[in-house]
């Protein structure tokens, strides 16, 4: 999830691309010494580091970050953690990559979205946590989130949350206009047509052109447009699954059935509050945000599985983050110990209290967690729907090793299809050509798929 505008993302990511330069392909993820400076790199070293104490800097935009740090310091009084919000997502990545390139100024631990982890591990900016025994934690997390932090034989973070794709829908609006909750995308398109015909001020959903939204939908449709093997990358944004999504979404985009109100803008929240946007196709982290962000929707909204193409239950991940130890740290064992506490210890409970949706299987299967039935969602046991989606995330998705840059040019390529209500396949083809050219310029071997 990101709250930055398209323009802001493009500027920030262009700066990041300049900072990364030709170094992307110069390094590959793999084993490190585990402590960025020699010495004991065992699981026992983490407990010893906590006892010895020290100071850490933690970059995060997670609302629960401050509360987590306070709880950690109360439990480990010899350690001081400074929490810094260095910007959301791409803004932070620009600052972080610049600090890594400069050799100073980076935090000890940073929040990094799953799609960006590979890019930072390739530039040798992240500490491989394998020597600290983190490989033993694999079964504690959902398969899709663990896959995201495991790169090239190393472990470069611990998952914090997950975002299996679901549909939030305004049940009051559906009832008012006599609409059934769509189980398939064909039914979803039909509901969008009926709603807008009945009231032209209302839309089934909004989409102004966002790669963070499009790619999970491509994933869920069976698309696997990126294949990465070392420095060799294949890009096929016209594979069967990607075309499947584009052809379906064209049925909403081209007739003007999608609101173009930018996601996360004040107007978007107003549209959710007044019901002029009737559904959100989003990650499982969204229900926890709704009560605070969309107060007028209390009692109107409910949660359902994301529509399918053929009745299959498969879904995808939409967003989510891990925390990683930055290799530049002077206190690798202490930073790793904090990370272990944060995402595999008591810090998880603090995160959940702040409304987060976990990546840890034990919490996802907790009876109290599953029984959550907020009045906001009409007493629906929301987490049962979300956890079922988490169990059904399709495997095999890969991100590009320069995904941050690729996302930054989505608006300049696929975005043209949105602004002109044109065929998304044309925009996707333009995006592919730009991705291939950039990757080859950075020293990768990038080929276009058939």
N, C-alpha and C positions, 0 to 999 in steps of 0.2 A: 504494500500500500504506500502511496505517496501523495502528498498534498501539493506538490509543486506544479506549476503550470507547464504547458508544453514549451513555451518560449524559455522559461527559466531552466527547464531540463536541458534544452538544446545548448544554451550557453554554458551551463555547468559541465555537461558531458564533453563539449568541444575542448574546454580547458583540461578535462581529465585525459582526453585523447592526446592532447599535446604533451601532457606530463608523462604519459605512458610511452609515447613515441614508439621506437623500434624495439623496446625492451620486452614487449609482450611475448615474443617468441624466443627471447634469449634465454629464458629460464623455464624449467618445467618442474611441476610439483613432484616431490619425492621425499625420501628420508632426510631429516635434518639431525643435528646432534641432540635435538629435543630441549635444549636449554639455552641456545643462542650464545653460549659462552663456555661450554664444557661443564664438567662437574656431574653430580649425581642427577640422573634423569629418571628416577623411579617413582612409582606411586607413593612410596613412603616419603619421598622428598617433598611432596605436597603438604603433608601433615607437618613436617619439620619446618617448612617455610611459613606456614600459618602461625606456628609457635614463635618463630623468630620475629615475624612481623615485618612491617615496611609500609611503603606508600605506593598506591596504584592510581592510575587515571583511567577512567572508563567512559568511552564515547557511546552514547545511546540516545535515541529519540523515544524509547519506550516509556509511556506514562508511569509505569511501575518502577522505573530505574532508580529513582531517589529512594523510594521505600525499600527496595531490595538492598541498596548499599547501606542504608541505616540498619537494617536487620542483620546484615552480614557483620558490620562493625560491632554491633551489640554482642554478637556471638563470638567474634574474634577481635577483642579490644586492642590487640597489638598491631592491627592493620588499619590504615586510613585509606579510604576510597574516595577520590574526587570524581563526581559525575559531571560530564560536560555534554551539552547538546551542541554538537558541531554542525548541525543542519540535518535535514531529513534526507535519507537515501542518497541520491546523486550529489547533493550539495556536500554531504559528509565525505562521499567517495573522492571527490575532487581534492578536498583538504587532506584526506588520508593519503592518497596516492602521492601528492606533492611532498608530504612529510616523509614518506617511504623513500622517494627519490632523493630527497635532500639528506637523508641519513639521520634526521633528528626531528623532534616535534611530534612524533606519533604517540598515541596512547598505548597503554599496556594491553588493554582489551577493548574491542570495538564491536558494535552491532553491524552485521553485514547481511543483506538479503541473500537468499539462496542463489538467485540468478547471477550475483556478482562475485561469489566466493571463488569460482574458478579463475576469474580475471586476476584477483589479488594473489591467489596461490601461484599462478604462473609467473608473476613478477617477483616471486620469492619474498613476498611481504608478510606471509603468515607462518606461524610456528607450527610445525608438525607435532601433534600431540600424542602420536603413537607411543613414544618412549615412556610416557607417563601412565600407560595402561588404559588409555581412553578407548582402545579397540574393544575392550571387554564390555563397554557400555552400549554396544550396537543394539542389543535386544531391548533396551530401555526405550527405544524411539520407533516411530513409524518408519516403514521402509523408505518412503519417498523422501522424508527429511534427512534420514541418515545418508542416503545416496547423494544428497546435495553437499554434505560436508566432507565426503570421502572422495578424494581426487588423486589419481595417479599413485595409489598405494599409500597415501598419507591421510591423516585426519586433521582437518584444518578448522575445526570449530565444533561446537555442540549445538544442536537444534534448540531453539527457544519455543517457537510456536509453529503452528501449521495452518494452512488455509485451504482445506478441501473445498472445492467449488460447490455452492448450493444456490438456491433461489429464495430470496426474501420477497414476499408479496404482500401487498396491501389488501387484506381480506375484505375490508369494508368497501373498497372500490370494486373488487371483483363481485361482491354481493350486489352492490348498487346497480351494476351494469349487466348482471346475469351471466357472468363469465365463470367457466370452470377452471380450476387450477390446472395448467398445462403439464402433462406428463411427457410430451414429446415436443420437439422443436417445431414440427408442423402445427401442432396445437398452439404453441407459443406465438407463431407468426399469425395464426388466425385470430388469437385473442388480441394481438396488437392492432390488427386491421379493424376488428369490431369495436375496440375501445376508442380508437381515434375517429372512426366514423360517427360514433355516438356523441363524442365530445372532442372536437379538434384541439382543445387545450390540454388534452391528456395523452400521455404516451406510455407504451408498455415498459420502456426503459430509456436510459440515456447512453449515448456513446458519441463522443466528439473525436474519437481516434486516439487510442491509448494502447501501446504495446503490452503494458502490464495487464490489460483486459483481454486483448485479442489472443495473446499466446496461450493462456489457459483454455480458452475456448477451442483453439486449434488442437491443443493437447487432448481435450475431451472428445473431439471429433475424430481422433485417431491419427492426427497429423504428427509426424516426427521429422520436421524440416531440417534439423541440425544433427549431423553425425560427426563426432569428434574422436579422432584417434591420434593422440600426440599432437604434432604440428599439422596434421592433415585434417582438413575440415570440408565437409560436403554440405551445401545449402540447397534445399529444394522446397521453396515456398509455393510450389504447385504440385506437391505430392497429393495423394488421394484424399487424405484427411484434411489438409489445409484447404483444398478446393471444396471439400464438403462443407466446411464451416463458411467459407466465403460465399458460396452459392446460396446457403441458407440465410446468412446475414444480409446479403444483397436484397432479399425480399422485404427486409425492414428498412434498410438504408435508402435504396433507390426511390421508393414511393414517399419518403419523408415521414416514416412512422417512428423514427427515433428522435428523442430530444437531443439537441446539441449543447445543452447546458453542461459546462465543464464539471466533471466529477470532482468532489471535495470543495467546490466553490460555495459561497453563501447562497447563490441562486439554486444550486443543487439541493442543499439542505432544506431550503424553503419549499422546493418542489416535492421533497419527500414528506415534509410536514403537512402540506395541503393536499397530497394525493395526486398531483398532476403527473408524477412519475410513479407507476404502479408496481414495478418490480425492480429488484437489484440482483443481478447475477454476480456473486461475490464470494469471498473467502469466508470460512467459518469464524473468523475473528470479528466479523461485522455485527452480529447480534449483540455482543458486549458493548459496542459503541452506540447502538441505536437509542437507548434510553436517555443518555446524556445529550446526544447530538440531534435527535429527532423527537423532542418531547411531545409534540402535538400528535405524534403517531401512536401514542400509547393505546393499547387495546385494539388497534387496527391491523397490525402486522403479524404475519406468521412465517414459518420457514418450511420449505419443501425441497426435495431433491432437485438437482438441476435437471432440466428436460433432457431427454435422450433422443437419439436418432432412430433406434431400432428396439427400444425396450431394455437395452443393456444398462446395468447399474454403474458402469465405469464413469469416473469423474477425473478431475485434475486438481493440481495445487494452484491456488491463486494467492501469490505473495507468501509471506512468512520470512522469518529471519533466524540467523544463528548468531552466536557470539564467538569471536575468534581472538586468539592471543597474537598480537603483532610481534613479529620476529625481532623488531628493534628494541623490545623491552629490556630493561636492565634487571628485571626480576621475573624471569620466565617461570620458575617453579611457583612463586607466589601468585602470578597472574593465572597460571593454569589451575591452581587451587581455588582461586576466586571463581573462575569459570565453572569448575566442577560443582561448587556450591550453588552457583547461579542457576544452572540448567540441569543439574542432576542431584540437587540437594534441597535444602529448605527454601532456597530462592524461588523454586517453582511454585510453592504455595503462595508466596507473596505476589508472584506474577498472576496467579489465578484469582486472587482476591481483588486485583486491579482490573478484572474482566478479560484477561487473556485466554486464548484457546491453546491448549498445550500440544506439544509433540511427543510427550512421554506417554507410553502405552498404559502404564499403571494408572495415571490420572484420567486418561480417556475411558478407562474401564471402571473407574470408581463409582460405586452405587449412588453416593450423594451427588456427584457431578452429573451423572446421567439423569437424576431425578429433578434437576433444576427446572422449575416451571414458573417463569416470571409472569406476573400479571400483564406486563407490557405486551407479551405475545399470547394473550388470552389464556394463560395457564398452560400453554403447550409445553411438553417436555422437549425443549428445543435441542438440548445436547444429544439426545438419542438420534435425531436426524443428522446432526453434525458429525457424530462419531461414526455413524453408518457410512457417511460420505468419506470419512477418513479411511475407512476400511476398503473403500472401492476406488482409490486413486490408481489410475492405470500406470503401469511401469514403462520404462524405456525412453522417457523424455530426457533430452540433453539440451543444455544451453551452450551458446557460443562462448569461446574463450575471450571474446571481446564484446560480450552482450551489453555492457553499459553503453558503449559507443553505438552499437547497432540500435538499441532502443532510442537513443537520442536523435536518430535520423528517421525514425518512423513517421513523424509528423511531416517531414519534407518529402516523403515518398508515398506511403500508404495514405497519409493525411490528405493528399490531393483527391483521393476517391471520396473521402468524407465531405470535403468542402464543396464538391461538385455533384454529390450523390451519384457517383460513377461506380463502375464495376470494381469491386475490391481486388479481383484477380490482377487487374492492371497495376494497381498500386503495389501489390505484393511482388509482382515481377520487377518493378522499379527498385523496391527495397532490396530484393535479392541481388540485383546487379551492383548496387552500392555496397552491400555487405561484402560481396566477393572481391570487389576492387580494393576496399579498405583492408580486408584480411591479407590479401597478397602483398599490399604495400607494407604491412607490419611484419612480413617475413614468414607468414603461414603459407601453406599450400592449400588454397581454397578453390574448390571446384563446384560447378553447378550440377545439381542432380538432373536426372532425365525427366 
